[in-house]
Amino acid sequence: MLATLMAHAYTRTAPVEIQSFEIGNLRYLRQQLGDCHPDIRLLQLLDAPTAQP
């Protein structure tokens, strides 16, 4: 997915939001992205307070 996003010039100028309930994949993506891609935002979705990812 990251290779596809990096391959298109559009994603370097337009904001991209990746959403997930899971935190493991968001942490992995953050590690891969570093600080070089500020237009790619990672968002953790939340459920009920008693639910766990």
C-alpha distance matrix in Angstrom:
0.0 3.8 5.4 5.2 6.3 8.7 10.0 11.6 14.7 14.7 12.0 14.3 17.2 16.2 15.2 12.0 12.5 10.4 13.1 14.0 17.4 16.4 16.8 15.7 12.0 12.7 14.8 12.4 9.9 13.1 14.3 11.4 11.7 15.4 17.5 16.3 14.1 16.4 15.0 12.0 13.9 13.4 15.9 17.5 19.1 22.6 24.9 28.6 30.0 31.0 27.6 25.4 21.7
3.8 0.0 3.8 5.4 5.0 6.1 8.5 10.5 13.0 13.5 10.5 11.9 15.2 14.8 13.9 11.1 12.2 10.6 13.8 15.1 18.5 17.3 16.9 15.8 12.2 12.2 13.6 11.2 8.2 10.9 11.8 8.5 8.3 12.1 14.1 12.7 10.7 13.5 12.6 9.9 12.3 12.3 15.5 17.5 19.8 23.3 26.0 29.6 30.7 31.9 28.8 26.4 22.8
5.4 3.8 0.0 3.8 5.5 5.1 6.1 9.1 12.0 13.4 11.2 12.4 15.9 16.1 16.0 13.7 15.3 14.2 17.4 18.6 22.1 20.8 20.5 19.1 15.6 15.8 17.0 14.2 11.7 14.1 14.4 10.7 10.8 14.3 16.2 14.1 12.6 15.8 14.8 12.8 15.7 16.1 19.3 21.3 23.5 27.0 29.6 33.3 34.4 35.6 32.3 29.9 26.2
5.2 5.4 3.8 0.0 3.8 5.5 5.1 6.9 10.4 11.1 9.4 11.6 14.6 14.3 14.6 12.2 14.2 13.3 16.6 18.3 21.9 21.3 21.5 20.5 16.8 16.9 18.8 16.4 13.5 16.0 17.0 13.6 13.1 16.7 18.1 15.9 13.7 16.4 14.5 12.6 15.5 16.2 19.1 21.3 23.0 26.7 29.1 32.8 34.3 35.6 32.3 30.2 26.6
6.3 5.0 5.5 3.8 0.0 3.8 5.5 5.9 8.5 8.6 6.1 8.2 11.2 10.9 11.0 8.8 11.2 11.1 14.7 16.9 20.7 20.3 20.2 19.8 16.2 15.5 17.4 15.6 12.2 14.0 15.6 12.5 11.0 14.5 15.3 13.1 10.4 12.8 10.7 9.1 12.2 13.5 16.5 19.2 21.1 24.8 27.5 31.3 32.6 34.2 31.2 29.2 25.8
8.7 6.1 5.1 5.5 3.8 0.0 3.8 5.6 7.4 9.1 7.0 7.4 11.0 11.9 12.5 11.2 13.8 13.9 17.7 19.8 23.4 22.7 22.1 21.3 17.9 17.1 18.3 16.3 13.0 14.3 15.2 11.8 10.2 13.3 14.0 11.2 9.3 12.4 11.1 10.2 13.8 15.4 18.8 21.5 23.8 27.5 30.4 34.1 35.1 36.8 33.8 31.7 28.2
10.0 8.5 6.1 5.1 5.5 3.8 0.0 3.8 6.7 9.0 8.3 9.2 12.4 13.4 14.8 13.5 16.4 16.6 20.2 22.3 26.0 25.4 25.2 24.2 20.7 20.3 21.7 19.4 16.3 18.0 18.7 15.2 13.9 17.0 17.7 14.6 12.9 15.8 14.1 13.5 17.1 18.7 21.9 24.6 26.6 30.3 33.0 36.7 38.0 39.6 36.5 34.4 30.9
11.6 10.5 9.1 6.9 5.9 5.6 3.8 0.0 3.8 5.4 5.8 7.3 9.7 10.5 12.5 11.9 15.2 16.1 19.8 22.4 26.1 26.1 26.0 25.6 22.0 21.2 23.0 21.2 17.8 19.2 20.5 17.3 15.4 18.4 18.4 15.4 13.0 15.2 12.8 12.8 16.4 18.5 21.4 24.4 26.1 29.9 32.6 36.3 37.8 39.6 36.6 34.9 31.5
14.7 13.0 12.0 10.4 8.5 7.4 6.7 3.8 0.0 3.8 5.5 5.3 7.0 8.9 11.7 12.2 15.9 17.5 21.2 24.1 27.9 28.0 27.6 27.5 24.1 22.7 24.4 23.0 19.4 20.1 21.6 18.6 16.1 18.5 17.8 14.6 12.3 14.1 11.7 12.9 16.5 19.2 22.2 25.5 27.3 31.1 34.0 37.6 39.0 41.1 38.3 36.6 33.4
14.7 13.5 13.4 11.1 8.6 9.1 9.0 5.4 3.8 0.0 3.8 5.4 5.5 6.0 9.1 9.8 13.6 15.7 19.2 22.4 26.1 26.7 26.6 27.0 23.6 22.0 24.1 23.1 19.3 20.1 22.1 19.5 16.8 19.3 18.4 15.7 12.7 13.6 10.5 11.7 14.9 17.8 20.3 23.7 25.1 28.8 31.7 35.3 36.8 39.1 36.3 35.0 31.9
12.0 10.5 11.2 9.4 6.1 7.0 8.3 5.8 5.5 3.8 0.0 3.8 5.4 5.2 6.7 6.7 10.4 12.3 16.0 19.1 22.8 23.2 22.9 23.3 20.0 18.2 20.3 19.4 15.6 16.3 18.5 16.1 13.3 15.9 15.3 12.8 9.5 10.6 7.5 8.1 11.4 14.1 16.8 20.3 21.9 25.7 28.6 32.2 33.6 35.8 33.1 31.6 28.5
14.3 11.9 12.4 11.6 8.2 7.4 9.2 7.3 5.3 5.4 3.8 0.0 3.8 6.0 7.7 8.9 12.4 14.5 18.2 21.2 24.8 25.0 24.2 24.4 21.3 19.3 20.8 20.0 16.3 16.2 18.1 15.8 12.6 14.5 13.3 10.4 7.7 8.9 6.6 8.5 12.0 15.1 18.2 21.7 23.8 27.4 30.7 34.2 35.2 37.5 35.0 33.3 30.3
17.2 15.2 15.9 14.6 11.2 11.0 12.4 9.7 7.0 5.5 5.4 3.8 0.0 3.8 6.7 9.2 12.8 15.6 19.0 22.4 26.0 26.7 25.9 26.7 23.7 21.3 23.0 22.7 19.0 18.6 20.9 18.9 15.5 17.1 15.3 12.8 10.0 9.8 7.0 9.8 12.8 16.3 18.8 22.5 24.3 27.8 31.0 34.4 35.6 38.2 35.8 34.5 31.7
16.2 14.8 16.1 14.3 10.9 11.9 13.4 10.5 8.9 6.0 5.2 6.0 3.8 0.0 3.8 6.5 10.0 13.1 16.2 19.8 23.3 24.4 24.0 25.1 22.1 19.8 22.0 21.9 18.1 18.1 20.8 19.1 15.8 17.8 16.2 14.4 11.0 10.2 6.5 8.6 10.9 14.3 16.3 20.0 21.4 24.9 28.0 31.4 32.7 35.3 33.0 31.9 29.2
15.2 13.9 16.0 14.6 11.0 12.5 14.8 12.5 11.7 9.1 6.7 7.7 6.7 3.8 0.0 3.8 6.6 10.1 13.0 16.6 19.9 21.1 20.6 22.0 19.3 16.6 18.9 19.3 15.7 15.4 18.5 17.3 14.0 15.9 14.4 13.4 9.8 8.3 4.6 5.9 7.4 10.8 12.6 16.4 17.8 21.3 24.5 27.8 29.1 31.7 29.5 28.4 25.8
12.0 11.1 13.7 12.2 8.8 11.2 13.5 11.9 12.2 9.8 6.7 8.9 9.2 6.5 3.8 0.0 3.8 6.6 9.9 13.4 16.9 18.0 17.8 19.0 16.0 13.8 16.4 16.6 12.9 13.4 16.6 15.2 12.5 15.0 14.5 13.7 9.9 9.3 6.0 4.7 6.0 8.5 10.5 14.0 15.5 19.1 22.1 25.7 27.1 29.4 26.9 25.7 22.8
12.5 12.2 15.3 14.2 11.2 13.8 16.4 15.2 15.9 13.6 10.4 12.4 12.8 10.0 6.6 3.8 0.0 3.8 6.3 10.0 13.4 14.7 14.7 16.5 13.8 11.3 14.4 15.1 11.9 12.3 15.9 15.2 12.9 15.2 15.1 15.2 11.6 10.6 8.2 5.8 4.7 5.9 7.0 10.4 11.7 15.3 18.4 21.9 23.3 25.6 23.1 22.0 19.3
10.4 10.6 14.2 13.3 11.1 13.9 16.6 16.1 17.5 15.7 12.3 14.5 15.6 13.1 10.1 6.6 3.8 0.0 3.8 6.8 10.5 11.4 11.7 13.2 10.3 8.4 11.8 12.3 9.4 10.7 14.1 13.5 12.1 14.7 15.5 15.9 12.7 12.5 10.8 7.4 6.2 5.0 6.1 8.6 10.0 13.8 16.6 20.3 21.7 23.6 20.8 19.4 16.3
13.1 13.8 17.4 16.6 14.7 17.7 20.2 19.8 21.2 19.2 16.0 18.2 19.0 16.2 13.0 9.9 6.3 3.8 0.0 3.8 7.1 8.9 9.9 12.1 10.0 8.2 11.9 13.1 11.1 12.3 15.7 15.8 14.8 17.1 18.0 18.9 16.0 15.3 13.9 10.7 8.5 6.1 4.7 5.9 6.4 10.2 12.9 16.6 18.1 20.0 17.2 16.0 13.2
14.0 15.1 18.6 18.3 16.9 19.8 22.3 22.4 24.1 22.4 19.1 21.2 22.4 19.8 16.6 13.4 10.0 6.8 3.8 0.0 3.8 5.3 7.2 9.5 7.9 7.2 10.8 12.1 11.1 12.7 15.6 16.1 16.0 18.1 19.6 20.9 18.3 18.0 17.1 13.6 11.4 8.1 6.6 5.3 5.6 8.7 10.9 14.6 16.1 17.4 14.3 12.8 9.7
17.4 18.5 22.1 21.9 20.7 23.4 26.0 26.1 27.9 26.1 22.8 24.8 26.0 23.3 19.9 16.9 13.4 10.5 7.1 3.8 0.0 3.8 6.5 9.4 9.3 9.0 11.8 13.7 13.6 14.8 17.5 18.6 18.8 20.5 22.1 23.8 21.5 21.0 20.3 17.0 14.3 10.9 8.5 5.6 4.7 6.3 7.9 11.4 12.7 13.7 10.5 9.0 6.2
16.4 17.3 20.8 21.3 20.3 22.7 25.4 26.1 28.0 26.7 23.2 25.0 26.7 24.4 21.1 18.0 14.7 11.4 8.9 5.3 3.8 0.0 3.8 5.8 6.3 7.0 9.2 10.8 11.6 13.1 15.1 16.4 17.3 18.9 21.0 22.8 20.9 20.9 20.8 17.2 14.9 11.2 10.0 7.1 7.9 9.2 10.8 13.9 14.5 15.0 11.7 9.1 5.5
16.8 16.9 20.5 21.5 20.2 22.1 25.2 26.0 27.6 26.6 22.9 24.2 25.9 24.0 20.6 17.8 14.7 11.7 9.9 7.2 6.5 3.8 0.0 3.8 5.6 5.1 6.1 8.6 9.9 10.4 12.3 14.3 15.1 16.1 18.3 20.5 19.1 19.1 19.6 16.1 13.8 10.0 9.3 6.8 9.1 10.4 12.7 15.5 15.3 16.1 13.4 10.4 7.5
15.7 15.8 19.1 20.5 19.8 21.3 24.2 25.6 27.5 27.0 23.3 24.4 26.7 25.1 22.0 19.0 16.5 13.2 12.1 9.5 9.4 5.8 3.8 0.0 3.8 5.5 5.2 6.3 8.7 10.0 10.8 12.5 14.3 15.5 18.2 20.2 19.2 19.9 20.6 17.0 15.4 11.8 12.2 10.3 12.6 14.0 16.0 18.8 18.5 18.9 16.0 12.6 9.4
12.0 12.2 15.6 16.8 16.2 17.9 20.7 22.0 24.1 23.6 20.0 21.3 23.7 22.1 19.3 16.0 13.8 10.3 10.0 7.9 9.3 6.3 5.6 3.8 0.0 3.8 5.4 5.0 6.1 8.6 9.8 10.5 12.1 14.1 16.8 18.2 16.8 17.8 18.0 14.3 13.2 9.9 10.9 10.0 12.3 14.6 16.9 20.1 20.4 21.0 17.9 14.9 11.4
12.7 12.2 15.8 16.9 15.5 17.1 20.3 21.2 22.7 22.0 18.2 19.3 21.3 19.8 16.6 13.8 11.3 8.4 8.2 7.2 9.0 7.0 5.1 5.5 3.8 0.0 3.8 5.4 5.1 6.1 8.6 9.8 10.3 11.9 14.1 15.9 14.3 14.7 15.2 11.6 10.0 6.5 7.8 7.5 10.6 13.2 16.1 19.3 19.5 20.8 18.0 15.3 12.1
14.8 13.6 17.0 18.8 17.4 18.3 21.7 23.0 24.4 24.1 20.3 20.8 23.0 22.0 18.9 16.4 14.4 11.8 11.9 10.8 11.8 9.2 6.1 5.2 5.4 3.8 0.0 3.8 5.4 5.1 6.2 8.7 9.9 10.4 13.1 15.4 14.7 15.4 16.7 13.4 12.0 9.0 10.6 10.1 13.5 15.5 18.4 21.3 20.8 21.9 19.5 16.4 13.5
12.4 11.2 14.2 16.4 15.6 16.3 19.4 21.2 23.0 23.1 19.4 20.0 22.7 21.9 19.3 16.6 15.1 12.3 13.1 12.1 13.7 10.8 8.6 6.3 5.0 5.4 3.8 0.0 3.8 5.5 5.1 6.3 8.6 10.0 13.3 14.8 14.4 15.9 17.0 13.6 13.2 10.7 12.9 12.8 15.9 18.3 20.9 24.0 23.8 24.7 21.9 18.7 15.5
9.9 8.2 11.7 13.5 12.2 13.0 16.3 17.8 19.4 19.3 15.6 16.3 19.0 18.1 15.7 12.9 11.9 9.4 11.1 11.1 13.6 11.6 9.9 8.7 6.1 5.1 5.4 3.8 0.0 3.8 5.4 5.0 6.0 8.4 11.3 12.2 11.1 12.7 13.4 10.0 10.0 8.1 11.0 12.0 15.1 18.0 21.0 24.3 24.5 25.8 23.0 20.2 16.9
13.1 10.9 14.1 16.0 14.0 14.3 18.0 19.2 20.1 20.1 16.3 16.2 18.6 18.1 15.4 13.4 12.3 10.7 12.3 12.7 14.8 13.1 10.4 10.0 8.6 6.1 5.1 5.5 3.8 0.0 3.8 5.4 5.1 5.8 8.3 10.3 9.7 10.7 12.4 9.5 9.1 7.6 10.6 11.9 15.4 18.1 21.4 24.5 24.3 25.9 23.5 20.8 17.9
14.3 11.8 14.4 17.0 15.6 15.2 18.7 20.5 21.6 22.1 18.5 18.1 20.9 20.8 18.5 16.6 15.9 14.1 15.7 15.6 17.5 15.1 12.3 10.8 9.8 8.6 6.2 5.1 5.4 3.8 0.0 3.8 5.6 5.4 9.0 10.8 11.4 13.1 15.1 12.6 12.7 11.4 14.3 15.1 18.7 21.1 24.3 27.2 26.7 28.1 25.7 22.6 19.7
11.4 8.5 10.7 13.6 12.5 11.8 15.2 17.3 18.6 19.5 16.1 15.8 18.9 19.1 17.3 15.2 15.2 13.5 15.8 16.1 18.6 16.4 14.3 12.5 10.5 9.8 8.7 6.3 5.0 5.4 3.8 0.0 3.8 5.7 9.3 9.7 10.0 12.7 14.1 11.5 12.7 11.9 15.3 16.6 19.9 22.8 25.9 29.1 29.0 30.3 27.6 24.6 21.4
11.7 8.3 10.8 13.1 11.0 10.2 13.9 15.4 16.1 16.8 13.3 12.6 15.5 15.8 14.0 12.5 12.9 12.1 14.8 16.0 18.8 17.3 15.1 14.3 12.1 10.3 9.9 8.6 6.0 5.1 5.6 3.8 0.0 3.8 6.3 6.5 6.3 8.9 10.5 8.3 9.9 10.2 13.8 15.9 19.3 22.3 25.6 29.0 29.0 30.7 28.2 25.5 22.4
15.4 12.1 14.3 16.7 14.5 13.3 17.0 18.4 18.5 19.3 15.9 14.5 17.1 17.8 15.9 15.0 15.2 14.7 17.1 18.1 20.5 18.9 16.1 15.5 14.1 11.9 10.4 10.0 8.4 5.8 5.4 5.7 3.8 0.0 3.8 5.6 7.1 9.0 11.8 10.4 11.3 11.7 15.1 17.0 20.6 23.4 26.8 29.9 29.5 31.3 29.1 26.4 23.6
17.5 14.1 16.2 18.1 15.3 14.0 17.7 18.4 17.8 18.4 15.3 13.3 15.3 16.2 14.4 14.5 15.1 15.5 18.0 19.6 22.1 21.0 18.3 18.2 16.8 14.1 13.1 13.3 11.3 8.3 9.0 9.3 6.3 3.8 0.0 3.8 5.7 6.5 10.0 9.8 10.8 12.1 15.5 17.9 21.4 24.1 27.8 30.8 30.3 32.6 30.6 28.2 25.6
16.3 12.7 14.1 15.9 13.1 11.2 14.6 15.4 14.6 15.7 12.8 10.4 12.8 14.4 13.4 13.7 15.2 15.9 18.9 20.9 23.8 22.8 20.5 20.2 18.2 15.9 15.4 14.8 12.2 10.3 10.8 9.7 6.5 5.6 3.8 0.0 3.8 6.2 9.0 9.4 11.6 13.6 17.2 19.9 23.2 26.3 29.9 33.1 33.0 35.2 33.0 30.6 27.8
14.1 10.7 12.6 13.7 10.4 9.3 12.9 13.0 12.3 12.7 9.5 7.7 10.0 11.0 9.8 9.9 11.6 12.7 16.0 18.3 21.5 20.9 19.1 19.2 16.8 14.3 14.7 14.4 11.1 9.7 11.4 10.0 6.3 7.1 5.7 3.8 0.0 3.8 5.5 5.8 8.5 11.0 14.6 17.7 20.7 24.0 27.5 30.8 31.1 33.4 31.1 28.9 26.1
16.4 13.5 15.8 16.4 12.8 12.4 15.8 15.2 14.1 13.6 10.6 8.9 9.8 10.2 8.3 9.3 10.6 12.5 15.3 18.0 21.0 20.9 19.1 19.9 17.8 14.7 15.4 15.9 12.7 10.7 13.1 12.7 8.9 9.0 6.5 6.2 3.8 0.0 3.8 5.5 7.0 10.1 13.1 16.5 19.4 22.5 26.1 29.3 29.5 32.1 30.1 28.3 25.7
15.0 12.6 14.8 14.5 10.7 11.1 14.1 12.8 11.7 10.5 7.5 6.6 7.0 6.5 4.6 6.0 8.2 10.8 13.9 17.1 20.3 20.8 19.6 20.6 18.0 15.2 16.7 17.0 13.4 12.4 15.1 14.1 10.5 11.8 10.0 9.0 5.5 3.8 0.0 3.8 6.2 9.8 12.6 16.3 18.6 22.0 25.4 28.8 29.5 32.1 29.9 28.3 25.7
12.0 9.9 12.8 12.6 9.1 10.2 13.5 12.8 12.9 11.7 8.1 8.5 9.8 8.6 5.9 4.7 5.8 7.4 10.7 13.6 17.0 17.2 16.1 17.0 14.3 11.6 13.4 13.6 10.0 9.5 12.6 11.5 8.3 10.4 9.8 9.4 5.8 5.5 3.8 0.0 3.8 6.7 9.9 13.4 15.8 19.3 22.7 26.2 26.9 29.2 26.8 25.1 22.3
13.9 12.3 15.7 15.5 12.2 13.8 17.1 16.4 16.5 14.9 11.4 12.0 12.8 10.9 7.4 6.0 4.7 6.2 8.5 11.4 14.3 14.9 13.8 15.4 13.2 10.0 12.0 13.2 10.0 9.1 12.7 12.7 9.9 11.3 10.8 11.6 8.5 7.0 6.2 3.8 0.0 3.8 6.5 10.1 12.6 15.9 19.4 22.8 23.4 25.9 23.7 22.2 19.6
13.4 12.3 16.1 16.2 13.5 15.4 18.7 18.5 19.2 17.8 14.1 15.1 16.3 14.3 10.8 8.5 5.9 5.0 6.1 8.1 10.9 11.2 10.0 11.8 9.9 6.5 9.0 10.7 8.1 7.6 11.4 11.9 10.2 11.7 12.1 13.6 11.0 10.1 9.8 6.7 3.8 0.0 3.8 6.8 9.7 13.0 16.5 19.9 20.4 22.7 20.3 18.6 15.9
15.9 15.5 19.3 19.1 16.5 18.8 21.9 21.4 22.2 20.3 16.8 18.2 18.8 16.3 12.6 10.5 7.0 6.1 4.7 6.6 8.5 10.0 9.3 12.2 10.9 7.8 10.6 12.9 11.0 10.6 14.3 15.3 13.8 15.1 15.5 17.2 14.6 13.1 12.6 9.9 6.5 3.8 0.0 3.8 6.2 9.5 13.0 16.3 17.0 19.5 17.3 16.0 13.8
17.5 17.5 21.3 21.3 19.2 21.5 24.6 24.4 25.5 23.7 20.3 21.7 22.5 20.0 16.4 14.0 10.4 8.6 5.9 5.3 5.6 7.1 6.8 10.3 10.0 7.5 10.1 12.8 12.0 11.9 15.1 16.6 15.9 17.0 17.9 19.9 17.7 16.5 16.3 13.4 10.1 6.8 3.8 0.0 3.8 6.4 10.0 13.2 13.7 15.9 13.7 12.3 10.2
19.1 19.8 23.5 23.0 21.1 23.8 26.6 26.1 27.3 25.1 21.9 23.8 24.3 21.4 17.8 15.5 11.7 10.0 6.4 5.6 4.7 7.9 9.1 12.6 12.3 10.6 13.5 15.9 15.1 15.4 18.7 19.9 19.3 20.6 21.4 23.2 20.7 19.4 18.6 15.8 12.6 9.7 6.2 3.8 0.0 3.8 6.9 10.4 11.8 14.0 11.7 11.2 9.7
22.6 23.3 27.0 26.7 24.8 27.5 30.3 29.9 31.1 28.8 25.7 27.4 27.8 24.9 21.3 19.1 15.3 13.8 10.2 8.7 6.3 9.2 10.4 14.0 14.6 13.2 15.5 18.3 18.0 18.1 21.1 22.8 22.3 23.4 24.1 26.3 24.0 22.5 22.0 19.3 15.9 13.0 9.5 6.4 3.8 0.0 3.8 6.9 8.0 10.4 8.6 9.0 8.7
24.9 26.0 29.6 29.1 27.5 30.4 33.0 32.6 34.0 31.7 28.6 30.7 31.0 28.0 24.5 22.1 18.4 16.6 12.9 10.9 7.9 10.8 12.7 16.0 16.9 16.1 18.4 20.9 21.0 21.4 24.3 25.9 25.6 26.8 27.8 29.9 27.5 26.1 25.4 22.7 19.4 16.5 13.0 10.0 6.9 3.8 0.0 3.8 6.4 8.0 6.1 7.9 8.5
28.6 29.6 33.3 32.8 31.3 34.1 36.7 36.3 37.6 35.3 32.2 34.2 34.4 31.4 27.8 25.7 21.9 20.3 16.6 14.6 11.4 13.9 15.5 18.8 20.1 19.3 21.3 24.0 24.3 24.5 27.2 29.1 29.0 29.9 30.8 33.1 30.8 29.3 28.8 26.2 22.8 19.9 16.3 13.2 10.4 6.9 3.8 0.0 3.8 5.4 5.3 8.4 10.5
30.0 30.7 34.4 34.3 32.6 35.1 38.0 37.8 39.0 36.8 33.6 35.2 35.6 32.7 29.1 27.1 23.3 21.7 18.1 16.1 12.7 14.5 15.3 18.5 20.4 19.5 20.8 23.8 24.5 24.3 26.7 29.0 29.0 29.5 30.3 33.0 31.1 29.5 29.5 26.9 23.4 20.4 17.0 13.7 11.8 8.0 6.4 3.8 0.0 3.8 5.6 7.9 10.7
31.0 31.9 35.6 35.6 34.2 36.8 39.6 39.6 41.1 39.1 35.8 37.5 38.2 35.3 31.7 29.4 25.6 23.6 20.0 17.4 13.7 15.0 16.1 18.9 21.0 20.8 21.9 24.7 25.8 25.9 28.1 30.3 30.7 31.3 32.6 35.2 33.4 32.1 32.1 29.2 25.9 22.7 19.5 15.9 14.0 10.4 8.0 5.4 3.8 0.0 3.8 6.6 10.2
27.6 28.8 32.3 32.3 31.2 33.8 36.5 36.6 38.3 36.3 33.1 35.0 35.8 33.0 29.5 26.9 23.1 20.8 17.2 14.3 10.5 11.7 13.4 16.0 17.9 18.0 19.5 21.9 23.0 23.5 25.7 27.6 28.2 29.1 30.6 33.0 31.1 30.1 29.9 26.8 23.7 20.3 17.3 13.7 11.7 8.6 6.1 5.3 5.6 3.8 0.0 3.8 6.8
25.4 26.4 29.9 30.2 29.2 31.7 34.4 34.9 36.6 35.0 31.6 33.3 34.5 31.9 28.4 25.7 22.0 19.4 16.0 12.8 9.0 9.1 10.4 12.6 14.9 15.3 16.4 18.7 20.2 20.8 22.6 24.6 25.5 26.4 28.2 30.6 28.9 28.3 28.3 25.1 22.2 18.6 16.0 12.3 11.2 9.0 7.9 8.4 7.9 6.6 3.8 0.0 3.8
21.7 22.8 26.2 26.6 25.8 28.2 30.9 31.5 33.4 31.9 28.5 30.3 31.7 29.2 25.8 22.8 19.3 16.3 13.2 9.7 6.2 5.5 7.5 9.4 11.4 12.1 13.5 15.5 16.9 17.9 19.7 21.4 22.4 23.6 25.6 27.8 26.1 25.7 25.7 22.3 19.6 15.9 13.8 10.2 9.7 8.7 8.5 10.5 10.7 10.2 6.8 3.8 0.0
